[in-house]
Amino acid sequence: MDQGSGVLVLREPECDGKDYPLALSAIQSLGGIVDMLFQKTTKLK
């Protein structure tokens, strides 16, 4: 909700996409960390 104009904004304006590869890389790295932590917890049992 854009309170200044009283309009409901359903989508933000599109960005130039320069940050997308960096964000994707960060998410992939976090996925690897989660996988590693999961493997370590299964060894504790």
N, CA, C, O and CB atoms as a CASP TS submission, in Angstrom:
PFRMAT TS
TARGET T0000
AUTHOR 0000-0000-0000
METHOD Language model
MODEL 1
PARENT N/A
ATOM      1  N   MET     1       0.848  -1.172   0.000  1.00  0.00           N
ATOM      2  CA  MET     1       0.000   0.000   0.000  1.00  0.00           C
ATOM      3  C   MET     1       0.895   1.236   0.000  1.00  0.00           C
ATOM      4  O   MET     1       1.719   1.413   0.897  1.00  0.00           O
ATOM      5  CB  MET     1      -0.965  -0.003   1.222  1.00  0.00           C
ATOM      6  N   ASP     2       0.734   2.058  -0.972  1.00  0.00           N
ATOM      7  CA  ASP     2       1.439   3.333  -1.017  1.00  0.00           C
ATOM      8  C   ASP     2       0.564   4.337  -0.280  1.00  0.00           C
ATOM      9  O   ASP     2      -0.401   4.861  -0.836  1.00  0.00           O
ATOM     10  CB  ASP     2       1.738   3.794  -2.503  1.00  0.00           C
ATOM     11  N   GLN     3       0.909   4.598   0.972  1.00  0.00           N
ATOM     12  CA  GLN     3       0.062   5.442   1.804  1.00  0.00           C
ATOM     13  C   GLN     3       0.005   6.880   1.320  1.00  0.00           C
ATOM     14  O   GLN     3      -0.975   7.582   1.569  1.00  0.00           O
ATOM     15  CB  GLN     3       0.546   5.409   3.221  1.00  0.00           C
ATOM     16  N   GLY     4       1.042   7.322   0.636  1.00  0.00           N
ATOM     17  CA  GLY     4       1.059   8.697   0.152  1.00  0.00           C
ATOM     18  C   GLY     4       0.010   8.956  -0.914  1.00  0.00           C
ATOM     19  O   GLY     4      -0.600  10.025  -0.950  1.00  0.00           O
ATOM     20  N   SER     5      -0.197   7.971  -1.783  1.00  0.00           N
ATOM     21  CA  SER     5      -1.170   8.170  -2.864  1.00  0.00           C
ATOM     22  C   SER     5      -2.434   7.344  -2.678  1.00  0.00           C
ATOM     23  O   SER     5      -3.382   7.485  -3.451  1.00  0.00           O
ATOM     24  CB  SER     5      -0.541   7.828  -4.193  1.00  0.00           C
ATOM     25  N   GLY     6      -2.464   6.478  -1.659  1.00  0.00           N
ATOM     26  CA  GLY     6      -3.642   5.657  -1.412  1.00  0.00           C
ATOM     27  C   GLY     6      -3.849   4.577  -2.461  1.00  0.00           C
ATOM     28  O   GLY     6      -4.983   4.185  -2.737  1.00  0.00           O
ATOM     29  N   VAL     7      -2.753   4.093  -3.048  1.00  0.00           N
ATOM     30  CA  VAL     7      -2.822   3.093  -4.113  1.00  0.00           C
ATOM     31  C   VAL     7      -2.167   1.805  -3.628  1.00  0.00           C
ATOM     32  O   VAL     7      -1.128   1.841  -2.969  1.00  0.00           O
ATOM     33  CB  VAL     7      -2.134   3.609  -5.415  1.00  0.00           C
ATOM     34  N   LEU     8      -2.773   0.677  -3.953  1.00  0.00           N
ATOM     35  CA  LEU     8      -2.193  -0.621  -3.646  1.00  0.00           C
ATOM     36  C   LEU     8      -1.212  -0.985  -4.750  1.00  0.00           C
ATOM     37  O   LEU     8      -1.603  -1.107  -5.911  1.00  0.00           O
ATOM     38  CB  LEU     8      -3.296  -1.710  -3.493  1.00  0.00           C
ATOM     39  N   VAL     9       0.064  -1.161  -4.399  1.00  0.00           N
ATOM     40  CA  VAL     9       1.100  -1.508  -5.368  1.00  0.00           C
ATOM     41  C   VAL     9       1.252  -3.025  -5.350  1.00  0.00           C
ATOM     42  O   VAL     9       1.654  -3.597  -4.338  1.00  0.00           O
ATOM     43  CB  VAL     9       2.467  -0.790  -5.043  1.00  0.00           C
ATOM     44  N   LEU    10       0.933  -3.675  -6.461  1.00  0.00           N
ATOM     45  CA  LEU    10       1.018  -5.127  -6.529  1.00  0.00           C
ATOM     46  C   LEU    10       2.412  -5.611  -6.890  1.00  0.00           C
ATOM     47  O   LEU    10       2.819  -6.690  -6.460  1.00  0.00           O
ATOM     48  CB  LEU    10       0.026  -5.653  -7.528  1.00  0.00           C
ATOM     49  N   ARG    11       3.139  -4.845  -7.660  1.00  0.00           N
ATOM     50  CA  ARG    11       4.505  -5.205  -8.036  1.00  0.00           C
ATOM     51  C   ARG    11       5.376  -3.970  -7.974  1.00  0.00           C
ATOM     52  O   ARG    11       4.969  -2.868  -8.340  1.00  0.00           O
ATOM     53  CB  ARG    11       4.552  -5.836  -9.449  1.00  0.00           C
ATOM     54  N   GLU    12       6.583  -4.191  -7.500  1.00  0.00           N
ATOM     55  CA  GLU    12       7.561  -3.109  -7.497  1.00  0.00           C
ATOM     56  C   GLU    12       8.030  -2.885  -8.935  1.00  0.00           C
ATOM     57  O   GLU    12       7.955  -3.800  -9.755  1.00  0.00           O
ATOM     58  CB  GLU    12       8.771  -3.438  -6.551  1.00  0.00           C
ATOM     59  N   PRO    13       8.507  -1.693  -9.250  1.00  0.00           N
ATOM     60  CA  PRO    13       9.071  -1.465 -10.588  1.00  0.00           C
ATOM     61  C   PRO    13      10.260  -2.397 -10.818  1.00  0.00           C
ATOM     62  O   PRO    13      11.002  -2.699  -9.883  1.00  0.00           O
ATOM     63  CB  PRO    13       9.505   0.021 -10.759  1.00  0.00           C
ATOM     64  N   GLU    14      10.439  -2.846 -12.040  1.00  0.00           N
ATOM     65  CA  GLU    14      11.526  -3.770 -12.339  1.00  0.00           C
ATOM     66  C   GLU    14      12.873  -3.078 -12.183  1.00  0.00           C
ATOM     67  O   GLU    14      13.031  -1.902 -12.510  1.00  0.00           O
ATOM     68  CB  GLU    14      11.378  -4.336 -13.758  1.00  0.00           C
ATOM     69  N   CYS    15      13.833  -3.834 -11.677  1.00  0.00           N
ATOM     70  CA  CYS    15      15.186  -3.299 -11.520  1.00  0.00           C
ATOM     71  C   CYS    15      16.016  -3.696 -12.736  1.00  0.00           C
ATOM     72  O   CYS    15      15.538  -4.403 -13.622  1.00  0.00           O
ATOM     73  CB  CYS    15      15.848  -3.814 -10.202  1.00  0.00           C
ATOM     74  N   ASP    16      17.242  -3.241 -12.766  1.00  0.00           N
ATOM     75  CA  ASP    16      18.102  -3.512 -13.913  1.00  0.00           C
ATOM     76  C   ASP    16      18.654  -4.935 -13.908  1.00  0.00           C
ATOM     77  O   ASP    16      19.208  -5.376 -14.915  1.00  0.00           O
ATOM     78  CB  ASP    16      19.245  -2.525 -13.941  1.00  0.00           C
ATOM     79  N   GLY    17      18.516  -5.664 -12.800  1.00  0.00           N
ATOM     80  CA  GLY    17      18.927  -7.060 -12.741  1.00  0.00           C
ATOM     81  C   GLY    17      20.396  -7.285 -12.453  1.00  0.00           C
ATOM     82  O   GLY    17      20.863  -8.422 -12.509  1.00  0.00           O
ATOM     83  N   LYS    18      21.137  -6.236 -12.146  1.00  0.00           N
ATOM     84  CA  LYS    18      22.566  -6.408 -11.889  1.00  0.00           C
ATOM     85  C   LYS    18      22.826  -7.183 -10.599  1.00  0.00           C
ATOM     86  O   LYS    18      23.848  -7.860 -10.480  1.00  0.00           O
ATOM     87  CB  LYS    18      23.251  -5.052 -11.820  1.00  0.00           C
ATOM     88  N   ASP    19      21.922  -7.090  -9.646  1.00  0.00           N
ATOM     89  CA  ASP    19      22.120  -7.769  -8.372  1.00  0.00           C
ATOM     90  C   ASP    19      21.650  -9.218  -8.397  1.00  0.00           C
ATOM     91  O   ASP    19      21.963  -9.979  -7.482  1.00  0.00           O
ATOM     92  CB  ASP    19      21.401  -7.025  -7.282  1.00  0.00           C
ATOM     93  N   TYR    20      20.910  -9.611  -9.418  1.00  0.00           N
ATOM     94  CA  TYR    20      20.354 -10.960  -9.475  1.00  0.00           C
ATOM     95  C   TYR    20      21.428 -12.045  -9.421  1.00  0.00           C
ATOM     96  O   TYR    20      21.282 -12.977  -8.629  1.00  0.00           O
ATOM     97  CB  TYR    20      19.535 -11.121 -10.733  1.00  0.00           C
ATOM     98  N   PRO    21      22.502 -11.980 -10.219  1.00  0.00           N
ATOM     99  CA  PRO    21      23.528 -13.031 -10.142  1.00  0.00           C
ATOM    100  C   PRO    21      24.176 -13.116  -8.759  1.00  0.00           C
ATOM    101  O   PRO    21      24.486 -14.210  -8.288  1.00  0.00           O
ATOM    102  CB  PRO    21      24.605 -12.784 -11.193  1.00  0.00           C
ATOM    103  N   LEU    22      24.380 -11.982  -8.113  1.00  0.00           N
ATOM    104  CA  LEU    22      24.970 -11.996  -6.777  1.00  0.00           C
ATOM    105  C   LEU    22      24.020 -12.627  -5.765  1.00  0.00           C
ATOM    106  O   LEU    22      24.444 -13.398  -4.904  1.00  0.00           O
ATOM    107  CB  LEU    22      25.336 -10.575  -6.341  1.00  0.00           C
ATOM    108  N   ALA    23      22.750 -12.301  -5.870  1.00  0.00           N
ATOM    109  CA  ALA    23      21.759 -12.882  -4.963  1.00  0.00           C
ATOM    110  C   ALA    23      21.647 -14.381  -5.187  1.00  0.00           C
ATOM    111  O   ALA    23      21.552 -15.141  -4.224  1.00  0.00           O
ATOM    112  CB  ALA    23      20.389 -12.213  -5.154  1.00  0.00           C
ATOM    113  N   LEU    24      21.656 -14.812  -6.423  1.00  0.00           N
ATOM    114  CA  LEU    24      21.574 -16.231  -6.738  1.00  0.00           C
ATOM    115  C   LEU    24      22.789 -16.972  -6.193  1.00  0.00           C
ATOM    116  O   LEU    24      22.653 -18.073  -5.660  1.00  0.00           O
ATOM    117  CB  LEU    24      21.457 -16.439  -8.251  1.00  0.00           C
ATOM    118  N   SER    25      23.949 -16.393  -6.319  1.00  0.00           N
ATOM    119  CA  SER    25      25.169 -16.995  -5.789  1.00  0.00           C
ATOM    120  C   SER    25      25.110 -17.115  -4.270  1.00  0.00           C
ATOM    121  O   SER    25      25.520 -18.132  -3.711  1.00  0.00           O
ATOM    122  CB  SER    25      26.390 -16.173  -6.204  1.00  0.00           C
ATOM    123  N   ALA    26      24.606 -16.090  -3.607  1.00  0.00           N
ATOM    124  CA  ALA    26      24.489 -16.124  -2.149  1.00  0.00           C
ATOM    125  C   ALA    26      23.521 -17.215  -1.707  1.00  0.00           C
ATOM    126  O   ALA    26      23.787 -17.922  -0.735  1.00  0.00           O
ATOM    127  CB  ALA    26      24.028 -14.762  -1.616  1.00  0.00           C
ATOM    128  N   ILE    27      22.405 -17.356  -2.410  1.00  0.00           N
ATOM    129  CA  ILE    27      21.426 -18.387  -2.065  1.00  0.00           C
ATOM    130  C   ILE    27      22.018 -19.774  -2.284  1.00  0.00           C
ATOM    131  O   ILE    27      21.793 -20.675  -1.476  1.00  0.00           O
ATOM    132  CB  ILE    27      20.139 -18.218  -2.899  1.00  0.00           C
ATOM    133  N   GLN    28      22.767 -19.955  -3.355  1.00  0.00           N
ATOM    134  CA  GLN    28      23.399 -21.248  -3.606  1.00  0.00           C
ATOM    135  C   GLN    28      24.426 -21.567  -2.525  1.00  0.00           C
ATOM    136  O   GLN    28      24.531 -22.716  -2.097  1.00  0.00           O
ATOM    137  CB  GLN    28      24.064 -21.261  -4.990  1.00  0.00           C
ATOM    138  N   SER    29      25.176 -20.578  -2.081  1.00  0.00           N
ATOM    139  CA  SER    29      26.147 -20.786  -1.009  1.00  0.00           C
ATOM    140  C   SER    29      25.455 -21.173   0.286  1.00  0.00           C
ATOM    141  O   SER    29      25.914 -22.063   1.001  1.00  0.00           O
ATOM    142  CB  SER    29      26.990 -19.530  -0.797  1.00  0.00           C
ATOM    143  N   LEU    30      24.356 -20.506   0.585  1.00  0.00           N
ATOM    144  CA  LEU    30      23.603 -20.843   1.794  1.00  0.00           C
ATOM    145  C   LEU    30      23.047 -22.256   1.711  1.00  0.00           C
ATOM    146  O   LEU    30      23.002 -22.965   2.717  1.00  0.00           O
ATOM    147  CB  LEU    30      22.465 -19.842   2.014  1.00  0.00           C
ATOM    148  N   GLY    31      22.625 -22.669   0.528  1.00  0.00           N
ATOM    149  CA  GLY    31      22.141 -24.036   0.343  1.00  0.00           C
ATOM    150  C   GLY    31      23.231 -25.046   0.649  1.00  0.00           C
ATOM    151  O   GLY    31      22.964 -26.076   1.267  1.00  0.00           O
ATOM    152  N   GLY    32      24.450 -24.766   0.226  1.00  0.00           N
ATOM    153  CA  GLY    32      25.580 -25.647   0.522  1.00  0.00           C
ATOM    154  C   GLY    32      25.870 -25.712   2.009  1.00  0.00           C
ATOM    155  O   GLY    32      26.197 -26.778   2.531  1.00  0.00           O
ATOM    156  N   ILE    33      25.755 -24.599   2.687  1.00  0.00           N
ATOM    157  CA  ILE    33      25.980 -24.562   4.133  1.00  0.00           C
ATOM    158  C   ILE    33      24.919 -25.376   4.856  1.00  0.00           C
ATOM    159  O   ILE    33      25.236 -26.119   5.785  1.00  0.00           O
ATOM    160  CB  ILE    33      25.980 -23.113   4.649  1.00  0.00           C
ATOM    161  N   VAL    34      23.669 -25.245   4.442  1.00  0.00           N
ATOM    162  CA  VAL    34      22.584 -26.013   5.060  1.00  0.00           C
ATOM    163  C   VAL    34      22.812 -27.506   4.843  1.00  0.00           C
ATOM    164  O   VAL    34      22.618 -28.300   5.763  1.00  0.00           O
ATOM    165  CB  VAL    34      21.209 -25.587   4.481  1.00  0.00           C
ATOM    166  N   ASP    35      23.219 -27.892   3.644  1.00  0.00           N
ATOM    167  CA  ASP    35      23.500 -29.304   3.369  1.00  0.00           C
ATOM    168  C   ASP    35      24.621 -29.828   4.259  1.00  0.00           C
ATOM    169  O   ASP    35      24.526 -30.933   4.793  1.00  0.00           O
ATOM    170  CB  ASP    35      23.869 -29.496   1.896  1.00  0.00           C
ATOM    171  N   MET    36      25.678 -29.042   4.420  1.00  0.00           N
ATOM    172  CA  MET    36      26.798 -29.452   5.253  1.00  0.00           C
ATOM    173  C   MET    36      26.367 -29.600   6.710  1.00  0.00           C
ATOM    174  O   MET    36      26.743 -30.570   7.368  1.00  0.00           O
ATOM    175  CB  MET    36      27.943 -28.445   5.138  1.00  0.00           C
ATOM    176  N   LEU    37      25.589 -28.658   7.216  1.00  0.00           N
ATOM    177  CA  LEU    37      25.110 -28.745   8.594  1.00  0.00           C
ATOM    178  C   LEU    37      24.198 -29.951   8.783  1.00  0.00           C
ATOM    179  O   LEU    37      24.242 -30.599   9.830  1.00  0.00           O
ATOM    180  CB  LEU    37      24.371 -27.463   8.984  1.00  0.00           C
ATOM    181  N   PHE    38      23.377 -30.260   7.794  1.00  0.00           N
ATOM    182  CA  PHE    38      22.506 -31.428   7.875  1.00  0.00           C
ATOM    183  C   PHE    38      23.335 -32.702   7.961  1.00  0.00           C
ATOM    184  O   PHE    38      23.021 -33.591   8.752  1.00  0.00           O
ATOM    185  CB  PHE    38      21.560 -31.486   6.664  1.00  0.00           C
ATOM    186  N   GLN    39      24.384 -32.799   7.161  1.00  0.00           N
ATOM    187  CA  GLN    39      25.252 -33.974   7.198  1.00  0.00           C
ATOM    188  C   GLN    39      25.914 -34.116   8.562  1.00  0.00           C
ATOM    189  O   GLN    39      26.042 -35.229   9.073  1.00  0.00           O
ATOM    190  CB  GLN    39      26.318 -33.890   6.100  1.00  0.00           C
ATOM    191  N   LYS    40      26.332 -33.015   9.152  1.00  0.00           N
ATOM    192  CA  LYS    40      26.962 -33.070  10.471  1.00  0.00           C
ATOM    193  C   LYS    40      25.976 -33.512  11.540  1.00  0.00           C
ATOM    194  O   LYS    40      26.349 -34.252  12.450  1.00  0.00           O
ATOM    195  CB  LYS    40      27.548 -31.712  10.836  1.00  0.00           C
ATOM    196  N   THR    41      24.728 -33.076  11.449  1.00  0.00           N
ATOM    197  CA  THR    41      23.744 -33.468  12.462  1.00  0.00           C
ATOM    198  C   THR    41      23.381 -34.940  12.340  1.00  0.00           C
ATOM    199  O   THR    41      23.085 -35.582  13.347  1.00  0.00           O
ATOM    200  CB  THR    41      22.485 -32.610  12.342  1.00  0.00           C
ATOM    201  N   THR    42      23.398 -35.489  11.130  1.00  0.00           N
ATOM    202  CA  THR    42      23.092 -36.914  10.989  1.00  0.00           C
ATOM    203  C   THR    42      24.210 -37.769  11.563  1.00  0.00           C
ATOM    204  O   THR    42      23.960 -38.900  11.981  1.00  0.00           O
ATOM    205  CB  THR    42      22.860 -37.271   9.517  1.00  0.00           C
ATOM    206  N   LYS    43      25.430 -37.263  11.595  1.00  0.00           N
ATOM    207  CA  LYS    43      26.548 -38.001  12.190  1.00  0.00           C
ATOM    208  C   LYS    43      26.475 -38.001  13.711  1.00  0.00           C
ATOM    209  O   LYS    43      27.061 -38.874  14.352  1.00  0.00           O
ATOM    210  CB  LYS    43      27.878 -37.404  11.737  1.00  0.00           C
ATOM    211  N   LEU    44      25.767 -37.038  14.304  1.00  0.00           N
ATOM    212  CA  LEU    44      25.663 -36.950  15.760  1.00  0.00           C
ATOM    213  C   LEU    44      24.748 -38.015  16.338  1.00  0.00           C
ATOM    214  O   LEU    44      24.851 -38.342  17.520  1.00  0.00           O
ATOM    215  CB  LEU    44      25.165 -35.581  16.162  1.00  0.00           C
ATOM    216  N   LYS    45      23.863 -38.556  15.530  1.00  0.00           N
ATOM    217  CA  LYS    45      22.884 -39.530  16.034  1.00  0.00           C
ATOM    218  C   LYS    45      23.503 -40.846  16.362  1.00  0.00           C
ATOM    219  O   LYS    45      22.807 -41.765  16.796  1.00  0.00           O
ATOM    220  CB  LYS    45      21.793 -39.740  15.041  1.00  0.00           C
TER
END
